[in-house]
Amino acid sequence: MAYRSTKTYGHDLGLSCAFRQWRADSHCQLIHGYALSVKLEFGANQLDQRNWVMDFGALKPIKQYLTDTFDHVMLVAQDDPHLDRFVELDKHGLANVQVVENVGCEAFAEMVFYEVDQWLKVTNHAPRVFLVSVEVREHGANSAIYQVE
């Protein structure tokens, strides 16, 4: 691969979500939240007619996906033993609960990776442009990266 470019949706975007890692043996088993940051790394072997890897202006649907998925949302793992209680909160309008396969930065990076990868394919950006990695950051000290080897 010859070229790479990155697009970051920073903490200032306000992707403020809550979740808990119910399997944790620490305070992470409690509901807590972050304004997440998401960094997308794109690759290409050839630049487009504008000499770009990726036209960042075309990423509006990705920004909307991130907002819909992570902004003012409570993400709950589908196997959380208290899932029914969280769903009740949603039914009463007390939380915007989204049930996902897994929670945590690693799981969120994987979720975003496959969403963006699929978007690249259906919008005909692929195969010239491909997704190299997705990094999801809770704050300055913690992040996780997902990439396909």
C-alpha atoms as an extended CHARMM CRD file, in Angstrom:
* protein
*
       149  EXT
         1         1  MET       CA              0.0000000000        0.0000000000        0.0000000000  PROA      1               0.0000000000
         2         2  ALA       CA              1.3610000000        3.3540000000       -0.9810000000  PROA      2               0.0000000000
         3         3  TYR       CA             -1.0140000000        5.9180000000        0.5750000000  PROA      3               0.0000000000
         4         4  ARG       CA             -2.9160000000        6.3720000000        3.8160000000  PROA      4               0.0000000000
         5         5  SER       CA             -5.1550000000        9.1080000000        5.1520000000  PROA      5               0.0000000000
         6         6  THR       CA             -7.0680000000        9.4890000000        8.3880000000  PROA      6               0.0000000000
         7         7  LYS       CA            -10.3080000000       11.0870000000        9.4610000000  PROA      7               0.0000000000
         8         8  THR       CA            -10.9080000000       11.7020000000       13.1530000000  PROA      8               0.0000000000
         9         9  TYR       CA            -14.2120000000       12.4470000000       14.8260000000  PROA      9               0.0000000000
        10        10  GLY       CA            -12.9010000000       13.9010000000       18.0670000000  PROA      10              0.0000000000
        11        11  HSD       CA            -14.2010000000       13.9950000000       21.6030000000  PROA      11              0.0000000000
        12        12  ASP       CA            -15.5920000000       17.4520000000       20.8290000000  PROA      12              0.0000000000
        13        13  LEU       CA            -18.1500000000       15.8980000000       18.4580000000  PROA      13              0.0000000000
        14        14  GLY       CA            -20.0140000000       14.7340000000       21.5430000000  PROA      14              0.0000000000
        15        15  LEU       CA            -20.3970000000       11.0140000000       20.9300000000  PROA      15              0.0000000000
        16        16  SER       CA            -21.4460000000       10.7050000000       24.5640000000  PROA      16              0.0000000000
        17        17  CYS       CA            -22.5200000000        7.1750000000       25.3190000000  PROA      17              0.0000000000
        18        18  ALA       CA            -22.8770000000        5.0370000000       28.4220000000  PROA      18              0.0000000000
        19        19  PHE       CA            -22.2040000000        1.3570000000       28.8660000000  PROA      19              0.0000000000
        20        20  ARG       CA            -20.9110000000       -1.1680000000       31.3360000000  PROA      20              0.0000000000
        21        21  GLN       CA            -18.7410000000       -4.2220000000       31.0370000000  PROA      21              0.0000000000
        22        22  TRP       CA            -20.7750000000       -6.5880000000       33.1670000000  PROA      22              0.0000000000
        23        23  ARG       CA            -18.0190000000       -9.2240000000       33.1370000000  PROA      23              0.0000000000
        24        24  ALA       CA            -15.4370000000       -6.8650000000       34.6690000000  PROA      24              0.0000000000
        25        25  ASP       CA            -14.0280000000       -7.4710000000       38.1220000000  PROA      25              0.0000000000
        26        26  SER       CA            -13.6550000000       -3.7360000000       38.6080000000  PROA      26              0.0000000000
        27        27  HSD       CA            -15.6590000000       -0.5300000000       38.6200000000  PROA      27              0.0000000000
        28        28  CYS       CA            -16.0720000000       -0.9970000000       34.8370000000  PROA      28              0.0000000000
        29        29  GLN       CA            -19.0230000000       -3.2540000000       35.6430000000  PROA      29              0.0000000000
        30        30  LEU       CA            -20.8960000000       -0.0990000000       36.6470000000  PROA      30              0.0000000000
        31        31  ILE       CA            -22.6630000000        2.1180000000       34.1350000000  PROA      31              0.0000000000
        32        32  HSD       CA            -20.2650000000        4.8330000000       33.0130000000  PROA      32              0.0000000000
        33        33  GLY       CA            -19.8020000000        6.9630000000       29.9480000000  PROA      33              0.0000000000
        34        34  TYR       CA            -17.4290000000        8.7720000000       27.6600000000  PROA      34              0.0000000000
        35        35  ALA       CA            -17.4500000000       11.2190000000       24.7940000000  PROA      35              0.0000000000
        36        36  LEU       CA            -15.8200000000        8.7830000000       22.3960000000  PROA      36              0.0000000000
        37        37  SER       CA            -13.4060000000        9.6830000000       19.6350000000  PROA      37              0.0000000000
        38        38  VAL       CA            -13.2340000000        7.6440000000       16.4290000000  PROA      38              0.0000000000
        39        39  LYS       CA            -10.2960000000        7.6340000000       14.0180000000  PROA      39              0.0000000000
        40        40  LEU       CA            -10.6560000000        6.0150000000       10.6040000000  PROA      40              0.0000000000
        41        41  GLU       CA             -7.5560000000        5.0990000000        8.6160000000  PROA      41              0.0000000000
        42        42  PHE       CA             -8.0450000000        4.6470000000        4.8740000000  PROA      42              0.0000000000
        43        43  GLY       CA             -5.6050000000        3.1800000000        2.3760000000  PROA      43              0.0000000000
        44        44  ALA       CA             -5.2140000000        3.2160000000       -1.3820000000  PROA      44              0.0000000000
        45        45  ASN       CA             -2.6210000000        2.0650000000       -3.8780000000  PROA      45              0.0000000000
        46        46  GLN       CA             -3.6220000000        4.8880000000       -6.2150000000  PROA      46              0.0000000000
        47        47  LEU       CA             -4.8580000000        8.4030000000       -5.5460000000  PROA      47              0.0000000000
        48        48  ASP       CA             -8.0750000000        9.6540000000       -7.1410000000  PROA      48              0.0000000000
        49        49  GLN       CA             -8.2910000000       12.4090000000       -9.7660000000  PROA      49              0.0000000000
        50        50  ARG       CA             -7.9070000000       15.0210000000       -6.9870000000  PROA      50              0.0000000000
        51        51  ASN       CA             -4.8090000000       13.2640000000       -5.5980000000  PROA      51              0.0000000000
        52        52  TRP       CA             -6.7180000000       12.0900000000       -2.5150000000  PROA      52              0.0000000000
        53        53  VAL       CA             -7.0220000000        8.7310000000       -0.8400000000  PROA      53              0.0000000000
        54        54  MET       CA            -10.5170000000        9.5340000000        0.4350000000  PROA      54              0.0000000000
        55        55  ASP       CA            -12.8780000000       12.4220000000       -0.1860000000  PROA      55              0.0000000000
        56        56  PHE       CA            -13.6830000000       13.3370000000        3.4200000000  PROA      56              0.0000000000
        57        57  GLY       CA            -16.6860000000       15.3400000000        2.1940000000  PROA      57              0.0000000000
        58        58  ALA       CA            -18.3050000000       12.0420000000        1.2100000000  PROA      58              0.0000000000
        59        59  LEU       CA            -18.2090000000       10.7870000000        4.8190000000  PROA      59              0.0000000000
        60        60  LYS       CA            -21.3820000000       12.5620000000        5.9820000000  PROA      60              0.0000000000
        61        61  PRO       CA            -23.2790000000        9.2270000000        6.2160000000  PROA      61              0.0000000000
        62        62  ILE       CA            -20.4850000000        7.8440000000        8.4110000000  PROA      62              0.0000000000
        63        63  LYS       CA            -20.6680000000       10.8370000000       10.7390000000  PROA      63              0.0000000000
        64        64  GLN       CA            -24.4460000000       10.3110000000       10.9410000000  PROA      64              0.0000000000
        65        65  TYR       CA            -23.9410000000        6.6090000000       11.7270000000  PROA      65              0.0000000000
        66        66  LEU       CA            -21.5390000000        7.5200000000       14.5440000000  PROA      66              0.0000000000
        67        67  THR       CA            -23.9890000000       10.0680000000       15.9350000000  PROA      67              0.0000000000
        68        68  ASP       CA            -26.9250000000        7.6520000000       15.7250000000  PROA      68              0.0000000000
        69        69  THR       CA            -24.9180000000        4.8420000000       17.3060000000  PROA      69              0.0000000000
        70        70  PHE       CA            -23.0070000000        6.6270000000       20.0560000000  PROA      70              0.0000000000
        71        71  ASP       CA            -24.5420000000       10.0260000000       20.8570000000  PROA      71              0.0000000000
        72        72  HSD       CA            -26.7210000000       10.0600000000       23.9780000000  PROA      72              0.0000000000
        73        73  VAL       CA            -27.0750000000        6.3040000000       23.7660000000  PROA      73              0.0000000000
        74        74  MET       CA            -26.7520000000        3.5630000000       26.3490000000  PROA      74              0.0000000000
        75        75  LEU       CA            -25.1100000000        0.5530000000       24.7380000000  PROA      75              0.0000000000
        76        76  VAL       CA            -25.9320000000       -2.7610000000       26.4050000000  PROA      76              0.0000000000
        77        77  ALA       CA            -24.4180000000       -6.1290000000       25.5440000000  PROA      77              0.0000000000
        78        78  GLN       CA            -26.9750000000       -8.6250000000       24.2890000000  PROA      78              0.0000000000
        79        79  ASP       CA            -25.8510000000      -11.1090000000       26.9520000000  PROA      79              0.0000000000
        80        80  ASP       CA            -25.9680000000       -8.6580000000       29.8700000000  PROA      80              0.0000000000
        81        81  PRO       CA            -27.8040000000      -10.4500000000       32.6920000000  PROA      81              0.0000000000
        82        82  HSD       CA            -29.7600000000       -7.2460000000       33.4050000000  PROA      82              0.0000000000
        83        83  LEU       CA            -30.7090000000       -6.5770000000       29.7820000000  PROA      83              0.0000000000
        84        84  ASP       CA            -34.4230000000       -6.6580000000       30.6060000000  PROA      84              0.0000000000
        85        85  ARG       CA            -33.9720000000       -3.8140000000       33.1240000000  PROA      85              0.0000000000
        86        86  PHE       CA            -32.1640000000       -1.6560000000       30.5820000000  PROA      86              0.0000000000
        87        87  VAL       CA            -34.8520000000       -2.3410000000       27.9830000000  PROA      87              0.0000000000
        88        88  GLU       CA            -37.4310000000       -1.2170000000       30.5910000000  PROA      88              0.0000000000
        89        89  LEU       CA            -35.5730000000        2.1030000000       30.9420000000  PROA      89              0.0000000000
        90        90  ASP       CA            -35.8680000000        2.5510000000       27.1960000000  PROA      90              0.0000000000
        91        91  LYS       CA            -39.5900000000        1.7090000000       27.2400000000  PROA      91              0.0000000000
        92        92  HSD       CA            -40.1500000000        4.4050000000       29.8660000000  PROA      92              0.0000000000
        93        93  GLY       CA            -38.1910000000        7.0100000000       27.9050000000  PROA      93              0.0000000000
        94        94  LEU       CA            -35.4210000000        7.1730000000       30.5040000000  PROA      94              0.0000000000
        95        95  ALA       CA            -32.6170000000        6.0160000000       28.2150000000  PROA      95              0.0000000000
        96        96  ASN       CA            -31.9550000000        5.4560000000       24.5310000000  PROA      96              0.0000000000
        97        97  VAL       CA            -30.8840000000        1.8290000000       24.8670000000  PROA      97              0.0000000000
        98        98  GLN       CA            -29.1850000000        0.1120000000       21.9590000000  PROA      98              0.0000000000
        99        99  VAL       CA            -28.5170000000       -3.6000000000       22.3130000000  PROA      99              0.0000000000
       100       100  VAL       CA            -25.2270000000       -4.6200000000       20.7080000000  PROA      100             0.0000000000
       101       101  GLU       CA            -23.2760000000       -7.8390000000       20.5040000000  PROA      101             0.0000000000
       102       102  ASN       CA            -20.5150000000       -6.6090000000       22.8500000000  PROA      102             0.0000000000
       103       103  VAL       CA            -19.4800000000       -3.4140000000       24.6050000000  PROA      103             0.0000000000
       104       104  GLY       CA            -16.1260000000       -1.7020000000       25.1000000000  PROA      104             0.0000000000
       105       105  CYS       CA            -13.7220000000        0.1710000000       22.8580000000  PROA      105             0.0000000000
       106       106  GLU       CA            -12.5350000000       -3.0050000000       21.1590000000  PROA      106             0.0000000000
       107       107  ALA       CA            -16.0890000000       -4.0270000000       20.3040000000  PROA      107             0.0000000000
       108       108  PHE       CA            -17.0230000000       -0.4990000000       19.2050000000  PROA      108             0.0000000000
       109       109  ALA       CA            -13.9540000000       -0.2870000000       16.9360000000  PROA      109             0.0000000000
       110       110  GLU       CA            -14.9600000000       -3.5810000000       15.3170000000  PROA      110             0.0000000000
       111       111  MET       CA            -18.5800000000       -2.4130000000       14.8890000000  PROA      111             0.0000000000
       112       112  VAL       CA            -17.4800000000        0.8100000000       13.2200000000  PROA      112             0.0000000000
       113       113  PHE       CA            -14.9270000000       -0.9990000000       11.0570000000  PROA      113             0.0000000000
       114       114  TYR       CA            -17.5010000000       -3.2880000000        9.4780000000  PROA      114             0.0000000000
       115       115  GLU       CA            -20.0370000000       -0.4840000000        9.0400000000  PROA      115             0.0000000000
       116       116  VAL       CA            -17.5210000000        1.7570000000        7.2390000000  PROA      116             0.0000000000
       117       117  ASP       CA            -16.1100000000       -1.1540000000        5.2350000000  PROA      117             0.0000000000
       118       118  GLN       CA            -19.6160000000       -2.0210000000        4.0060000000  PROA      118             0.0000000000
       119       119  TRP       CA            -20.2970000000        1.6440000000        3.2010000000  PROA      119             0.0000000000
       120       120  LEU       CA            -17.1250000000        1.8100000000        1.0950000000  PROA      120             0.0000000000
       121       121  LYS       CA            -18.3310000000       -1.2010000000       -0.8980000000  PROA      121             0.0000000000
       122       122  VAL       CA            -21.8890000000       -0.0020000000       -1.5440000000  PROA      122             0.0000000000
       123       123  THR       CA            -20.7650000000        3.5100000000       -2.4900000000  PROA      123             0.0000000000
       124       124  ASN       CA            -18.2200000000        2.1640000000       -4.9820000000  PROA      124             0.0000000000
       125       125  HSD       CA            -15.2320000000        3.6530000000       -3.1670000000  PROA      125             0.0000000000
       126       126  ALA       CA            -13.9020000000        0.0970000000       -2.8910000000  PROA      126             0.0000000000
       127       127  PRO       CA            -11.7370000000       -1.5070000000       -4.1500000000  PROA      127             0.0000000000
       128       128  ARG       CA             -9.5520000000        1.5810000000       -4.7500000000  PROA      128             0.0000000000
       129       129  VAL       CA            -10.0930000000        2.7760000000       -1.1740000000  PROA      129             0.0000000000
       130       130  PHE       CA            -10.0580000000        0.3340000000        1.7080000000  PROA      130             0.0000000000
       131       131  LEU       CA            -10.3150000000        0.6910000000        5.4490000000  PROA      131             0.0000000000
       132       132  VAL       CA             -7.0370000000       -0.0480000000        7.2280000000  PROA      132             0.0000000000
       133       133  SER       CA             -8.1220000000        0.4230000000       10.8430000000  PROA      133             0.0000000000
       134       134  VAL       CA            -10.5350000000        2.0300000000       13.2620000000  PROA      134             0.0000000000
       135       135  GLU       CA             -9.4340000000        3.4310000000       16.6060000000  PROA      135             0.0000000000
       136       136  VAL       CA            -11.9840000000        4.2140000000       19.3060000000  PROA      136             0.0000000000
       137       137  ARG       CA            -10.7220000000        6.3370000000       22.1740000000  PROA      137             0.0000000000
       138       138  GLU       CA            -12.4500000000        6.7850000000       25.5400000000  PROA      138             0.0000000000
       139       139  HSD       CA            -10.0790000000        9.5830000000       26.5380000000  PROA      139             0.0000000000
       140       140  GLY       CA             -6.4270000000       10.5030000000       26.1750000000  PROA      140             0.0000000000
       141       141  ALA       CA             -5.1680000000        7.4080000000       27.9760000000  PROA      141             0.0000000000
       142       142  ASN       CA             -7.4220000000        4.5940000000       26.6570000000  PROA      142             0.0000000000
       143       143  SER       CA             -8.1370000000        3.4130000000       23.1520000000  PROA      143             0.0000000000
       144       144  ALA       CA             -8.5570000000        0.2570000000       21.1070000000  PROA      144             0.0000000000
       145       145  ILE       CA             -7.7880000000       -0.3940000000       17.4510000000  PROA      145             0.0000000000
       146       146  TYR       CA             -9.4490000000       -2.8800000000       15.1250000000  PROA      146             0.0000000000
       147       147  GLN       CA             -7.9610000000       -3.8780000000       11.7930000000  PROA      147             0.0000000000
       148       148  VAL       CA             -8.1680000000       -6.9010000000        9.5670000000  PROA      148             0.0000000000
       149       149  GLU       CA             -4.8180000000       -8.5780000000        9.0980000000  PROA      149             0.0000000000
